Amino acid sequence: VFPPLSRTMATDKDVAALQLELEELYNWRDTTPAVASQQQAHSSTHPSSYTRTEKESYLQTQSDIILRKLSALPESPESSSQERAVHFYLQGKALNIGNTYSAPSENLLSRAIKQDPSLLDAWIQLGECFWKKGDMVGAKNCFAGALERHPKSPLALRSLSMVLRMVPTDSPQEKSANIAESLRLAREAVAQDPKDGTSWYILANAHLSSFFQATGQGYNGYDVKHALAAYKQAE
């Protein structure tokens, strides 16, 4: 939920339109498949008309357009910290749309959080930015920060669940504890919104991680059974 912006900075309609445009671009990114080569793109088994390179190029072009529109919005020295936070957040999110790490995106998202620590998606975006950087501890800290401020958010719950399975550990015991916590968080995400297929998918993956972590300690069909059930719910 974004705070209303003062008329001296930009109208609510201006910002809402750019926010929607950015959300639509992210949705296109997440729902449009891409293949490795043009030959695959034109094959009957791969209906996508985009190669990975073409998809990245399109995302870059469209995010640049959104960034130019954001830069053109009038600003005011009297704008509130929440208003500035939204502006930094949208810029950082636009820069974070690709598969590779963006230092400017990290900077802008960090500034957004400093201006308004309650901005949930800024925490999530910054965590994803750290993930692309290969900094799993930084990503974990961001997702934990999001969950601290929004303890019932399925997005924060499943984001922290995922990264806990990736964080480097010093011992098998620590790894097992992280996977157990990952599973708990994934269950909570599903409990908050049982109709969210993404949360069910994350829960299924958490059960599989729990199963493979227990390999060597004797077969336990519990996690396999629940993983398959969760994948079914995710469809």
N, C-alpha and C positions, 0 to 999 in steps of 0.2 A: 504494500500500500504506500503510495507516494504522497508526500505532503503537498498542499496547494502552493503553487509558485506565485510570487508577487508579480503584478502587472509590469513593474519596472524591470524585471528580469526576462520573463517570457510568459505568454499566456498558458493556462492549463492545457488548452487545446493544442498548442504547439508541442509541448513536451509529451503529452499523451499520444499524439500522432507519431512522434519519433520513437517513443517507447514501443508502440504497437508495431511499427515498421521493423524495429530491431527484433522483437519477439517472433514476428513472422519469418524473418531471415533465419533465426535460430531453429525454428520449427522446420523450415525447408532443409537446413543442414542435417537435422536429426532424422528426417523421414525420406530423404532422397538418397538412394543408393549410388555408389560409384564403383567403377571397376578399374583394373590395373592398366588396360590398354584399349585402344579404339577397336581392335578386333573383337574383344570381349563385349564392348559396348554395342556392337551391331549383331551379336549372336543371339539366337533365340533363347538361350539359357540365361542370358543376362539382359533383362529388358531396359536397364539404365542407359541413357544416352550420354552420360557423363563419365569421363575418366577421373581418377582422383586428382590429377593435375588441373583439369578443367573445372572441377568442383571447387577446389581451393582458390583458383583464379576468380571465379564468379563471386565467391564469398568475400574475397579481398576487395573486389570492385564495388560490391554493394555496401560493404561496411565503410569504405572510403566515402561513399556518397552520404551515408548517415552521419559520419563524422564531420563532413563539411556543413551539413545542415545544423548540427549541434553547435559548431563553431560560429555559425551565423546568428544564433539566438542572442538577443540583446541581454547584457549583464548589467548589474548594478552593484556598487560598493555596499549598498544597504541590504543586499540579499542575505538571508539567514543561513546558518550552518546547514540546515536541512536542505535548503535549495541548492547550495553549493555541492552538497553530498550527492544529490540526484544527478547533477550535471557531470561530476567526476565519474560517478558510477556508470552512467550511460556511455560515456566516452571509453572507459575502461572495458566495459562489456563488448562494445563494438570492436575494439582492438583484440579481444580475447577469443574471437570466433573461430580462428584457425586452429590447426593441429599443433602448431609450434608455439613455444614460449615467447611472450612479448614483455620486455622490460617496461616499456611505457604503460602497458596495461596494468602491470603490478603496481607501478607508481600511482596511477590514477585511482585504482581500486583501494589502495592503502589510504590515500587522501580522503576518499569517500567515507571510509570507516572511521577515520579520525574525526571527520565532521559530524557523522551520525552513526554511532556504533549499533544502532538498532536496525540498520538497513540489511535485512536478511540476505538478499541475493548478492549484495556486494561481498559479504563474507564467503558465500558459495563460489562466486566467480574468482575471488582471490585465491581460494583453496584450489580451484581447478588450474589457476595460473601457476601456482607452486607445483602442482602435480606435473604439469607439462615441463616444468623446470627440472624435475627429478627430485625435488625437495619434499619428500613424503611427510617428514615431521612438520614442516611449515604448513602443508596442506591439512594435516590432522589438526593442528592448532587453530586454523581458520574454521574448519567444520565444527570443532568443539566450541569455538567462539559463537558461531551461529546457533548451535544447539543450546548454549547457555542462555542466550537471549530469547530463543524461540523453542522451548523444550518440547513442543508438540508438533513441530514442523516435520512432515514426512521427508521433505527434501534434505533437511539438516540431518535427520536420523539416518537415512540411507547413504548419504555422502560420507558421514563418519564411519558407518558400517563398512563401506567399500575400502576406505583408505586404511583402516585398522588391519586389514588383511595384507596390506602392502608395506607397512612401516617396518623398517629393519629392526631386528631384535637381537639381544645378546645371549638368549638361551631358549631352549625348546619350551621351557615353562612359560616364559614371557610370550612366546608365539602362541601357545595354547590359550593363554589368558586373553590375548588380543582377539583370537578367533571366537572365543566364547562371548566376549563383549560385542563383537561384530554381529554375531547371531542374535544376541539380545536386542540390539538396536534395530536390526532388520525386522524382527518380530514386532517391535513397537511401532515401526513405520507402517506396517500392514495394519496394525490395530487402530492407528489413527485414521486410516483411509483404506478400508478393505476393497474398494473398487479400483484402486490405483494399480494397474498392471506392472508398472515399473518397480514398485515396492515389492510385489510378489516375485518378480524376476531377481531382484537383489537378495531377497530371502532365500530363494532357491540356490543361488550362488554361495551364500553363506553356509547353507547346509552341506553343499559339496566340499567347501573348504574344511568344514568340521570333519567330514568323513575322511578326507585325505590326510588331515592332520593326525587322525587316530589310526591310520594304516600302520600296521606293525604291532598294534596293541590288541589285535583280534578283530574279526569282521563284526561290524555293527550296522545292521540294515536300517536303523532308525533314520539316519540322516539321508540316505539314498531315497527311502520311501517318501520322506517329507520334501526332499528336493524335487522329486518328480511331481508331487502334488502341487507344489508352489509354481513350477513351470506351467502346469496345466491351468492354474488360476491366472497366470500372466498372459495367456493367449487372448 
